[in-house]
Amino acid sequence: MYFLKSSFQNGLCASLLGFLIGGCAVAEDVKTGAVTFGLSYAAGHSFEPLGPEDGGSTSKQRLTLNFEADLERAWGWQGASLFVQYQNHSGVPGAREVGDIQVYDGLDDPEYDRIHMAWLQQHFFGDTLRVKLGKVEPKSEFFAPTNATHHLGFSTERSPTIIAQGPPSLSANFFYHPSDQFSIGLGIYDAAWNNGFDENSLNFHNVFSDLGDLAIFLEARYSFKSGRTRLKVGGWRLDGALNRFDGTSTNGAEGLYLVLDHDLSDQVGLYAQLGFADSSVSALTQHFGAGLQWQGPLNIRPDDIFGFGVSRVSFSDDVNAPFTQEAETAYEVFYKMPVGAQLVLQANFQFIDNPGGTGRSDALVPTIRGTINF
């Protein structure tokens, strides 16, 4: 009955609300003791961009099923938890219409049908050491600003200079927390996608068949001012065969990043991030991003969220690189508001200056999403 009810709600959302507002989502959680089940359906619509001569409107959707188990409550396995997430995504990526390299909408993934994540997590020595093994999305553990969660642009959730960021893959993650203020994390990920393996399928790659492609992340975190300011400093390496712009090959590339989150108050949060990569391999060599999220900008609507941000990437200056412009800059502004007890709407506008760095017209892209919670 739960599945039939959710399927009916999803179909109603897609057919009615999707037509009326251009995007919707359905979410429902059922908790049974130590086990949590979740179902969500998200869809969005980006209207025809203003600027590109060949631009068009795009729609996309993502279905997500979650299963989470507290193994300590279920079986007495102290400090252990299990998580499995399935996702199905479809829709033509709108970034193809605009030509921007940063991707203005987080739903603009390639189409996939996959076990998105499946991992086992164990805490040791209290909370001093945390180990997570399994299929993990790197941005869920590394380099993502916490005060950019409501933005739509891909560059707000990770620096686009991090070419080691790929689809979720099998990994080993270790986090050491010697104090409440400081921690350090290491993630070692299978990067078979760099060698052509399709991580967007339901198949799991056998990591023992070929250890030649790895994505490695090392990140230190420090929290100060009673936790209102949080700093991440990290480095990454993509270990595997890569092509330089001059046609030669190299066995890997590295880069650095920095992320700063600061809470001005319980309602207002700021973020800033920097990223650096090798110009002979990476299309994007430097990145700067900053923004704000403000909950309750109007006293009469305390749950609304207003936000804006800017993200600028510098293109490789290698003589063989295909870029004619120095940089691409994306400016984003959004407003997210609950309508009644269950429906949340979000309007988003992004202006992209020099999309793709190859002489395409600047573009203004309006996008709308909605969320229904039961």
Secondary structure, DSSP 8 states (H G I E B T S, - for coil): -HHHHHHHHHHHIIIIIHHHHS--EEEEEEEETTEEEEEEEEEEEE---BS-TT---EEEEEEEEEEEEEHHHHH--TTEEEEEEEEEEEE--THHHH--SS-S-TT----EEEEEEEEEEEEETTTTEEEEEEEE-GGGTSS--GGGTT---GGGTS-TT-TT--S-EEEEEEEE-SSSSEEEEEEEEE-GGGGT--TTSS----TTT--S-EEEEEEEEEEETTTTEEEEEEEEEEEEEEE-TTS-EEEEEEEEEEEEEEESSSSEEEEEEEEEE-TTT-SEEEEEEEEEEEE-SBTTBTT-EEEEEEEEEEE---TTS---SSEEEEEEEEEEEEETTTEEEEEEEEEEESGGGTT---EEEEEEEEEEE-
